[in-house]
Amino acid sequence: MKKQNDLDRLRKEIDHINDEILELLNKRAVLAMEVGKVKQKAKSDYHVLDREHKIYQKLAKRNKGPFPNSAIRPVFREIISASLALEHELRVAYLGPEATFCHIAAVRQFGQSATFMQSRSLRDVFNMVERGDSEYGVVPIENTTEGVVNPTLDMFIDSPLKISAEILLGVSHHLLSKKGTLTGIKEIHSHSQAIAQCSSWLERNVPGIPVVAIFSTAQAAQTAAKDPRIAAIAGEFAAKFYNLKTIYRNIEDHQKNFTRFWVIGNKATGSTGEDKTSVMLSIKDGVGALHATLKPFARYKISLTKIESRPSRERPWEYIFFIDLEGHTNDTNVKKALAEVQDTVQFLKILGSYPRSESKT
C-alpha cells in the first residue's frame, strides 16, 4: 500500500511539473510572437541557423543532469520549430517524395512545425531556394558506403546558394512489402544508392529476384504499397508512412552507414565556434600546383577534412576541387589562408561556413 501511495505522490509531482512546463512553453510562445513583430518591422531574417545552434550549445553546457545532453537538441528543436511557426512559416525544400531519407533529415534539422516542400530533382531543390519559394533546401552530399553524391557537387558550380548547415543521419535499410513475405515477390525496387549500399546482402539472400533502380526509396515504398508483387528497400519511416511490413531488417552491407546532407540557403551563416567551411577551386597548370595550393592551410594549422575532385565542364582534363576545412571564414587563420590560396588558383569559390554536426542519429 505504501509503495502505491509513493507512486501516486510521484505521479502528482510529475503532473504538476508538466503543467509548469506547459505554462512556460506558452510564455515562450508569446515572446516568440513579439520577436516576430520586431523582426517584421526591422525587415530582418526570421530564422537564423547559427543563433539556433548557439542555443543548443548553451543549454548543453548548462545542463547538470540527469536529463541527457543527447536529448536536449531534439526536445528544444521541436520547441523552437513550433515557436518559429507562430512568427513566420518556414519553408524547406527537399528531394521527395515524402518519407525519403532527405525528408527525414529535413525534419531532424527544422522540426515538425516547418513546412516541407517536396521536389522531383536536386536541380528543383536548388531552384526553389534560389527563387525564394523556400527559405532552405536539404540535399544529400555523401554516404559512408558509396561516397560523394556528385550531382550535388555539380550543382554548386553554377549556383549562388550557400551551405547553411550539415546533417549527419544514420541510415538503416529494410526489405519491405505489403504482406511482409518474399512469397510472390517478382521485383525489388529502390534508389540506386540504397541498392548499392545493400548489394552484397541482395546477392547472398535474394539472387533470383530482379532489382530495379528508381527515383527514390520513398517512391519504391509507394509502389510496394500498391503492388504486392513489389518489395522495396527503404527505411523505418517509409515503412510506417506507407503501411508496409518488414521482410528483413537492417540489410545494409555496413552497419555503420551514415549519410551527410547539406542545408542550402541564400545567406551566409554566422560563426558558432564549432564550424566547417567548404570551398571549390580550380588550380593552375604546373608541377606541384596542388601542393602549393594546400600549403597555406598547413601554415595556418587548418585541418582539411575532405578533398574531392570533379572534371571541369569548361576544359578537358581540368579538374575542380571541393575542400572541407575546419573553421569559419570569419576566423583570422581561415581568412588569411584563403587569401593566400586565392593567389595560387584559377578561381576560388566559398560555398559556405556552417555549424559542424556531431549528431548521427
N, C-alpha and C positions, 0 to 999 in steps of 0.2 A: 504493500500500500504506500509506504514511504517513497519507494522508487517511482511510483506513478505520480505522486504529489510533486516530487522533484522534477519529473519530466514536464508536467503541466506548468510548473513555475518557469522553467527554462523556455518553454514554448511561448509563454506570455511575454517574457522579456524580449524574445526574438521578434514577436509580433509588434511590440512597442517600438523596437529599433527599426523595423520595416516601415512603420508609419512615419518615423522621424526621417528616414532616408527619402521617402516619397515626398514629404513636405519640403526637404532640402532640394530635391530634384526640380520641384515646381518653382522654388525660389530662383534656382539657377536658370530655369527656362525663361522666367520673366526678365532676368538680367540679360540673357542672350538676345531676347527680342529688343531690348533697349540698345544693345550693342549694334544690332542690325539697323536700327533707325539712325544711329550716329554714322555708321558706315555709309548708309544711303545718302545722307546729307553731304558727307565728305567725298562721296564717289570713290571709296576705297574698296579693296578686294574683300569679298565676303568670307572667303576661305583662304587661309594661309597655312600651307603644309608644315613649314618649319616651326610655326607657333604651336601647332598641334603636337609635333614631335617633342618640343620642349616641355609641354605639359606632361607627357608620359615620362620623360626623363626626371622631372622634378618629383612627380608622385612616387616613382620607383626609389629615388634617393631618400624620400621622407618616410617611406613605408617601414614600420617597425615590426610587422608581422603580428600574428601568424598568417594573415592573408597573403598568399604567394604573389611575388612580383610578376610571375608569368601570367597571372590573371588580371593584372591591373590594366594592361593595354586593351584587351577585348571588352572588359566592362566599361571603361571610360570611352572607348571608341564608339560604343552604341549611345552613351550619354551625349557625347559631342555631336554625333550624327543626328540624333533626334533634336537636339537644341539648335543645330545649324539649319535644320529643315524649317524651324519656326522663323528664322531670319530670311532664308532665301533657298530656293530649290537648287540643289547641287546636282548637276547632270554629268554622268560619267559614261563614256562610250567604251565598249568592249567588243572583242571578237566573239560573236554569238554562234548559235542561239543560246537560250537560257540553259544554265547548268554546265557550261563548259568550265574548264579549269580557269580560263581567263575571267569568267563571270565570278567564280569563287574568289579569285584573287582580288577582284574589284570590291566585292562585299567585305572581304577581310580588311582592306585598306580604308574604305569610306563608310562602312556600317550599313545597316539595313534601311536607314531612312533616306539615303541618297536615291536619286532617280537614275536607273541604269538603262542605257540605250544600246541595244544590240546592233551589230553591223555584220555585213557579209564578208568583209575582207580587211586586211591590215590597212590598205590604202583608204578604205572608208573610215576607219577609226581616225587616221591622221586628218582626213578631210573634214570630219565632223568637228574636231577640235580647232583646226585652222579657221573654219568658217564661224566658229563661236556657237555652234549648235550644242556643244557640250563644253564644260569647263576643263575636263580632263579626259584622257583616254588611257586604257590599260592594254599593253601589248606584251607578248612573250618575247624574251630575248635569248635565253639559253636553258638547256636542260643538262643535268649532271651525267646523263647517259648518252644523249645524242648530240650534245654540244650546242653551238650557237644557232639561233634562228636567223639565217642570213637575210631573208626578205625584210625583217625588221631593221637590220643594219642598213640595207639598201635604201629604205625609206628616208633615213636621216641624211642621206647625201644631198637631197634637194629640199628637205623640209625645214622650215624656220622654227619648228617646235623645240622645246627644251625638255630634258628629262627632269621631272619634279620629285620623283621618289622611286624606290625599288621595293619589290615584294618578293620574298622567298617562300615558296609554297611546297610542302611535302606532297608528293603525287603517288597515289596508290591506284592501280588499275584492277578492275574486277571484270570477269566474264559474266554478262547479264543476258537474260531473256525473259520473255513474257511468262513462261511456265517454270523457269528455274531448272531446266534439264537439257542435256545435249540431244536427247531424243527428238528427231525431226528437224534438227538444225541443218540448214543447207549452206549457209554463208555466215561469216563473221565480219562485221563492219566496224571501222574506227578511223580516226585520223592517222595519217602516215607516221607521225611522231610516236603516237601511242603504240602502233603496231611494231615499230622499230624497238621500242622500249620493252616489248614483250616477245620479241622474235624467237628467242631460244625456247621459251615456255611453250609457245604455239607449235614449234616444230616437234617438241617432245610429246605433247599431250593431245593435240588435235591435228595431226599431219594430213588427214584426209579431207579437211573442210577448207574450202577456198576462203582466203582473207582479202577483203575489198577495202581499199583506202578511199575515204570520203572526206567531206569538208571539215567535220569536227566530231569529237567524241559525243557531244550532245546530240548532233544530228543522227549518229548511229543509234543512240538510245531512243530517239524519237521513232526511228524506223523499226527497231526491235519491239517497241510498244504497240505498233500497228500490225506487225507481221510475225507470227510465231515461228516462222522458218528462219528468222534472222536473229543472231546473237550479236551483242555489242560489247566492245571493250570500252569501259567508261568508269567514272568514279562513283563514290558512295552518294554524293549529292545528286548526280544524274539518275541513279537507281531510285532514290526516293522521289525525285521530281517527276519521273515518268512512270512510276509504279512498276518497276521491274524487279525480278527475283534474281538472286545471285547463284550462278552455277559454280564458279570458283572465285575465291578471293585472293587479292594480292598476287597477281600473276606477272608483275614486272620482273625482269631478269635481275635487277639490282634493287635490294630493299631500301637502300638509302638513295631514293630517287627524288630529286628536287628540281623544280622549275623556277627560274628567276623571271620576273616581269618588271617592266618599266612603266611608271606613270608618266604620261606626257602632257604638257600644258604649254600655254603661250608665254608664261612669265617665269623668270628665274626664281629659285628658292634660296632663302637666306641661310646663313650658316648656323649649325647647331653644336659644333664641336665634335660631332661623330659623322663625318661626311665623306662622300666619294665624289670624284669628278670623272666624267667621261669626255674624251675628245676624239676627233678624227683628223687625220693629216695625211698628206702625200709628200714623200721625201724626194729630194733632188737626186738625179742620177750621179753615180760616182762610187768609188771604192770606200767602204766604211761609212756610207751615208746614214744607215740606220743606227750604227753605233754612235755617231756624232749627234744624232737627234736625241738619243736616250741619255746621253751623258749629263745634261743639266738636271735630270730627275735624281740621278745618283749624287750629284754635287750638293743638292739641297735636301738630301736624305728623304726623298719621297718614294714610298713603296708603290710599285706598279703591280696591280692585282690581276690584270689581264691584258693581253695583246692579241688582236685578231687582224687578219689581212683579207681584203676583198679586191678582186680585179677592178680597175677603173673602167668606166664605160666610155671615157673620153679618148684614151690612148692605149693601144695594145701593149701588153707586158708591163703596164704601170699599175701599181697597187696602192690602195688606200688602207691605212692602218687605223684600227679602233683601239684606243687605250683607256683602261680604267686605272685611276690612281687614287691613293688615299689623300684626303684633304679637300678643302673648298677653295674656289678661285679667289675668295676674299682673304685667304691665308697668305701671309707675306712670302713664304718659301714657294708656294704653288704659283703665285703671281710672278715671281722672279724666274722660276724655271720655265714657265710657259712663254715668257717674254724672250728668253734665250732660244727656246725651241723654235719660235716664230722666225728667227733669223736663219735657221738651217733648213727649212722645209719650203715646198712649193706653196702649200696652203695649210692652214690650221683652223679648225672649227671646234669651238667648245660646245658640246652637246648638253651640258648641264652639270651643276653640282647639286647634290641631294643627300638626305639623311641615309646613312648606311643601315640596312635592315639586318637584324640578328634573328628575327623570328622565321622559323621554317615550318611552322605548323598551321 
